[in-house]
Amino acid sequence: MLTLHSTPPLALYIHIPWCMRKCPYCDFNSHELRGPLREPVYVDALLADVEQDLPRVWGRRIDSVFIGGGTPSLFSAESLERLLSGLRARLPLRPDMEITLEANPGAVEQGRFAEFREIGVNRLSIGVQSFNDGHLQALGRIHDRRAAFAAAEAAHAAEMDNFNLDLMFGLPGQTVEQALADVANAIALQPAHLSYYQLTIEPNTRFHHAPPALPVDETIDAIQEQAWIQLERQGYQRYEVSAYAREDRRCRHNLNYWEFADYLGIGAGAHGKLTDPATGRIHRLWKLKHPRDYLTFAGTPTSIGGDEPIQKSDLPVEFLMNALRLVEGVSATLFSERTGLPLTVLEPAWRQACAKGLMESDPDRLQPTPFGLRFLNDLLQEFMPG
């Protein structure tokens, strides 16, 4: 049994699984929309889902909400307002909490940005990926360069200034110059936050079955180094492996993950992590993945796809896989607070990682060096059990 003295902060993730087209690199639980979007039925299912989970989080406040997908901005403002109102009636929500909605560039969705703001959504995450039409086509995106610019401009027009742009690099055939042009275009649109991450080929994707030709490592390294400089010069602080933010615009919801706090997940295939100090248990809980099955069983025990404790031996790596993504790392005391384990279990591996230049030697922080952040997988290997 773990010795846990308190519960960590709690966030809520809501998954809406439909999109207009499944991208060839995407390994998320997303499904191409075939037929009408059954918004009222799915909102009913989400509210039944959260009601079923209430006993697991009695009395705990929700600090942030993230509505992801899929493309959740396909839902109307009316449906999302009913969802948010239903959540407020069932859960204590932080008054000034961050509510993020994922959106993809597209004229219909952009017209809804002001409506989303009016119902309480105060942060958008827009999946631009690139401003190069050739690269957008290679990625299977349904928008073009003009729509990408229009989406950011629509966010500003709707006074939704706290928005993130998702941008990818290492795209098929991409040069250093093309990647840096994407970064320059993103900066020109003045987002509050940028998620800038490398395209990777994931299992169970079309790219995995028919891999495109990607840039060589030397090109990737040059893109990363020059993009970091470009973003920093324009006032974007890198605070996580692939996240850059203006001052006071770090994503609260994602920080909750990286600091190994708790989150409740509702929706088809949604995952959660919950801590119970009374039982000394930290466990992961997830819902049925296919939308058809989820809609059939939402709100019943059958909707639970799995509920498994995180094994004591796995907790150190589980914690560090998140915390060491942060450029500044975390306070060393947070490890014991969130895992119930003494800090001494990390000491041998920590000393070895420090000796290899992968971690800073400050005993009061668990922090990667710039070298460790660049080779994060190698750093995490130092802490793997066995």
C-alpha positions in Angstrom: 0.0 0.0 0.0 1.3 3.4 -0.9 1.5 6.2 1.6 -0.4 9.0 0.1 -1.3 12.0 2.3 -3.4 14.1 -0.2 -5.0 14.0 -3.6 -3.4 16.0 -6.4 -5.2 18.5 -8.5 -7.9 17.1 -10.8 -8.5 17.9 -14.5 -11.2 16.7 -16.9 -10.6 15.4 -20.4 -13.6 15.1 -22.8 -13.1 13.1 -26.0 -15.2 13.7 -29.1 -14.0 11.1 -31.6 -15.3 12.3 -35.0 -13.4 14.2 -37.7 -14.0 14.9 -41.4 -11.1 12.8 -42.5 -8.6 10.4 -40.7 -5.1 11.8 -41.3 -2.5 9.1 -42.3 -0.2 10.0 -39.3 -3.0 10.0 -36.7 -3.0 7.3 -34.0 -5.7 8.9 -31.8 -9.1 7.4 -31.3 -10.7 9.4 -34.2 -13.3 8.2 -36.7 -14.3 9.7 -40.1 -17.8 11.1 -39.9 -20.2 9.1 -41.9 -23.7 10.4 -41.8 -25.2 13.1 -39.5 -23.4 14.1 -36.4 -25.5 12.8 -33.4 -24.7 15.7 -31.1 -27.6 15.4 -28.6 -27.1 11.7 -28.2 -23.4 12.0 -27.6 -23.8 14.9 -25.1 -26.3 12.7 -23.2 -23.8 9.9 -23.2 -21.0 12.2 -21.9 -23.2 13.4 -19.0 -24.2 9.8 -18.1 -20.5 9.0 -18.2 -19.5 11.7 -15.8 -22.4 10.8 -13.5 -21.1 7.2 -13.3 -17.6 8.6 -12.4 -18.9 11.0 -9.7 -18.3 8.5 -6.8 -14.7 8.3 -7.8 -14.1 12.0 -7.4 -16.6 13.1 -4.7 -15.8 16.6 -3.4 -12.9 17.2 -5.7 -12.7 20.4 -7.8 -12.1 20.4 -11.5 -9.2 22.8 -12.3 -9.2 22.6 -16.1 -11.2 21.1 -19.0 -9.8 20.0 -22.3 -12.2 19.0 -25.1 -10.2 17.0 -27.6 -10.7 14.6 -30.5 -11.3 14.0 -33.3 -12.5 17.4 -34.2 -14.7 18.6 -31.3 -15.3 22.0 -32.9 -17.6 20.2 -35.3 -20.1 20.3 -32.5 -22.3 23.3 -32.3 -22.0 25.9 -29.6 -25.5 24.9 -28.4 -24.4 21.3 -27.8 -21.2 22.3 -26.1 -23.1 24.8 -23.9 -25.5 22.0 -22.8 -22.4 19.8 -22.0 -20.7 22.5 -20.0 -23.9 23.4 -18.2 -24.4 19.7 -17.3 -20.8 19.5 -16.0 -21.3 22.6 -13.8 -24.5 21.0 -12.3 -22.6 17.8 -11.4 -19.1 18.9 -10.5 -17.4 21.7 -8.6 -15.5 23.7 -11.2 -12.8 26.2 -10.5 -14.3 29.7 -11.3 -11.4 30.9 -13.4 -10.6 27.5 -14.9 -9.1 27.0 -18.4 -11.5 25.4 -20.9 -9.7 24.4 -24.1 -11.4 23.3 -27.3 -9.5 21.6 -30.2 -10.4 23.0 -33.6 -9.2 22.5 -37.2 -9.1 25.2 -39.8 -12.4 25.3 -41.8 -14.8 28.1 -42.6 -17.8 26.6 -40.7 -15.8 26.1 -37.5 -14.2 29.5 -37.6 -17.6 31.2 -37.7 -18.3 29.5 -34.4 -15.3 30.8 -32.5 -17.2 33.8 -31.0 -20.0 31.5 -30.0 -17.6 29.1 -28.3 -16.1 32.1 -26.3 -19.6 33.2 -25.2 -20.4 29.8 -23.7 -17.2 29.7 -21.6 -14.5 28.2 -23.9 -11.5 30.5 -23.2 -8.7 28.7 -25.1 -8.5 27.2 -28.6 -6.0 24.7 -29.9 -5.9 24.9 -33.7 -4.5 22.1 -35.7 -2.6 24.0 -38.4 0.4 21.6 -38.8 1.9 23.5 -41.7 1.4 26.6 -43.8 2.8 24.9 -46.9 0.1 23.5 -49.3 2.3 20.7 -50.5 3.0 19.5 -47.0 -0.6 19.8 -45.9 -1.6 17.6 -48.8 1.1 15.0 -47.9 -0.3 15.0 -44.3 -3.8 14.3 -45.6 -5.2 17.6 -44.2 -8.4 18.9 -45.6 -7.4 22.6 -45.2 -5.0 24.7 -47.2 -2.6 27.5 -46.3 -5.3 30.2 -46.6 -7.6 28.4 -44.2 -4.8 28.1 -41.7 -4.2 31.8 -41.7 -7.9 32.5 -41.6 -8.4 30.3 -38.5 -5.9 32.2 -36.4 -7.3 35.5 -37.7 -10.8 34.4 -36.8 -9.7 33.5 -33.3 -8.3 37.1 -32.9 -11.5 38.6 -34.3 -13.6 36.6 -31.8 -11.4 38.0 -29.0 -10.1 34.4 -28.3 -6.6 35.6 -27.9 -5.5 32.6 -25.7 -5.1 30.2 -28.6 -2.5 27.5 -29.4 -1.3 26.6 -32.9 -0.2 23.0 -33.5 2.7 22.9 -35.8 4.7 19.9 -37.0 8.2 19.5 -38.5 10.1 16.7 -40.1 7.4 16.4 -42.7 7.9 14.4 -45.9 10.3 16.2 -48.1 10.6 19.2 -45.8 13.7 21.3 -45.9 15.2 23.5 -43.1 14.1 26.6 -44.9 10.5 25.4 -45.3 10.3 24.4 -41.6 11.5 27.8 -40.5 9.1 29.5 -42.9 6.3 27.6 -41.1 7.6 28.9 -37.7 7.8 32.5 -39.0 4.2 32.3 -40.3 3.0 30.9 -37.0 4.8 33.7 -35.1 3.3 36.3 -37.4 -0.2 35.2 -36.3 0.7 36.0 -32.7 -0.7 32.9 -30.9 -0.3 32.8 -27.1 1.1 29.2 -27.3 2.8 27.0 -29.9 2.9 23.2 -29.8 5.9 22.4 -32.1 6.6 18.7 -32.5 8.2 16.3 -34.8 6.2 14.0 -37.1 6.7 10.4 -35.9 5.4 7.3 -37.6 3.1 5.5 -35.2 1.8 1.9 -35.4 -1.7 1.4 -36.7 -1.6 4.4 -39.1 -1.5 4.6 -42.8 2.0 6.1 -42.7 3.1 3.0 -40.8 1.9 0.7 -43.5 3.3 3.0 -46.3 6.0 5.2 -44.8 6.8 8.4 -46.5 10.4 9.6 -47.0 11.2 11.8 -44.0 14.1 14.2 -43.5 17.4 12.8 -42.3 18.6 13.3 -38.7 20.9 16.2 -39.6 18.0 18.1 -41.1 15.8 17.4 -38.1 18.6 18.7 -35.8 19.1 21.8 -37.8 15.3 22.5 -37.8 15.0 22.1 -34.1 18.0 24.2 -33.2 17.1 27.1 -35.5 13.4 27.0 -34.6 14.2 27.2 -30.9 16.3 30.3 -31.5 13.6 31.9 -33.7 10.8 31.3 -31.2 12.8 32.5 -28.2 13.8 35.7 -29.9 10.0 36.4 -30.5 9.1 35.9 -26.8 8.1 32.3 -26.8 9.5 30.4 -23.8 10.1 26.7 -24.2 8.8 25.2 -21.1 8.2 21.6 -22.2 9.8 19.3 -24.9 7.4 20.5 -27.6 5.5 23.5 -26.0 6.3 27.2 -26.2 4.3 30.0 -24.6 4.1 33.7 -24.1 4.3 34.9 -20.5 1.5 33.4 -18.3 0.1 31.4 -21.2 1.4 28.0 -20.4 -1.3 25.3 -20.8 -2.7 24.6 -17.4 -4.3 21.3 -18.5 -1.1 19.9 -19.9 0.9 21.0 -16.9 -1.5 18.9 -14.9 -0.4 15.8 -16.9 3.3 16.6 -16.7 3.2 17.2 -13.0 1.6 13.7 -12.5 -1.7 15.1 -11.2 -5.0 13.4 -11.7 -7.5 13.6 -14.6 -10.9 12.2 -15.2 -11.6 11.1 -18.8 -15.1 10.9 -20.4 -16.0 10.0 -23.9 -15.2 7.2 -26.3 -11.8 5.8 -25.5 -11.0 8.5 -22.9 -8.4 7.7 -20.3 -8.1 8.9 -16.7 -5.7 8.6 -13.8 -7.0 8.8 -10.2 -5.4 8.8 -6.8 -7.1 7.4 -3.7 -5.2 8.2 -0.5 -7.6 6.1 1.6 -6.7 2.9 -0.2 -3.2 3.9 -1.2 -4.1 3.2 -4.8 -3.2 5.1 -8.0 -5.0 3.7 -11.0 -5.8 4.2 -14.7 -9.4 4.0 -16.0 -10.5 4.1 -19.6 -13.8 3.9 -21.5 -14.8 1.7 -24.4 -13.0 2.9 -27.6 -15.5 2.5 -30.5 -18.1 5.3 -30.6 -20.9 2.8 -31.3 -20.1 0.7 -28.2 -19.6 3.8 -26.1 -23.0 5.2 -27.1 -24.6 1.9 -26.4 -23.2 1.5 -22.8 -22.3 5.0 -21.6 -23.2 5.5 -18.0 -23.2 1.7 -17.2 -20.4 -0.4 -15.8 -20.1 -2.0 -19.3 -18.7 1.3 -20.6 -15.5 0.8 -18.6 -12.9 -0.5 -21.0 -10.4 -1.1 -18.1 -9.5 -0.1 -14.6 -5.9 -1.1 -13.5 -3.7 0.0 -10.7 -0.3 1.5 -11.6 2.2 -1.0 -10.1 4.5 0.3 -7.4 7.5 -0.7 -9.5 6.3 1.3 -12.4 5.5 4.5 -10.6 9.0 6.1 -10.7 9.1 5.9 -14.5 5.5 6.9 -14.9 6.2 10.0 -12.9 9.4 10.9 -14.7 8.0 10.2 -18.1 5.9 13.3 -17.5 7.9 15.4 -15.1 11.1 15.3 -17.1 9.4 16.7 -20.2 9.4 20.0 -18.4 12.4 22.2 -19.1 12.6 23.4 -15.5 11.7 19.9 -14.1 9.8 19.7 -10.9 10.5 20.1 -7.2 12.0 16.8 -5.8 9.3 16.8 -3.1 6.6 16.4 -5.7 7.8 12.9 -6.4 6.8 11.6 -3.0 3.6 13.7 -2.9 2.3 12.2 -6.2 3.6 8.6 -5.9 3.7 7.9 -2.2 7.3 6.6 -2.6 10.4 8.0 -0.8 12.7 10.0 -3.0 15.6 7.6 -2.1 14.2 5.1 -4.7 15.4 7.4 -7.4 18.8 8.2 -5.9 21.1 5.6 -7.6 19.7 6.2 -11.1 19.6 9.9 -10.5 23.3 10.0 -9.6 24.1 8.0 -12.7 22.0 10.3 -14.9 23.8 13.3 -13.4 27.2 11.7 -14.1 26.2 11.2 -17.7 25.2 14.9 -18.0 21.5 14.0 -18.4 20.2 15.6 -15.2 21.0 18.6 -13.2 22.8 17.9 -9.9 20.5 20.1 -7.7 19.2 17.6 -5.1 16.0 19.8 -4.6 14.9 19.4 -8.2 14.3 16.7 -10.7 15.4 18.5 -13.8 16.9 17.4 -17.1 19.9 19.2 -18.5 19.5 20.6 -22.1 21.3 17.4 -23.2 19.0 15.2 -21.2 15.9 17.0 -22.7 17.2 16.4 -26.2 17.8 12.7 -25.5 14.8 12.2 -23.2 14.4 8.5 -24.1 18.0 7.8 -23.1 17.4 9.7 -19.8 14.3 7.7 -19.0 16.2 4.4 -19.6 18.3 5.2 -16.6 15.2 4.8 -14.4 13.7 1.7 -16.0 13.0 -1.1 -13.6 15.3 -4.2 -13.9 
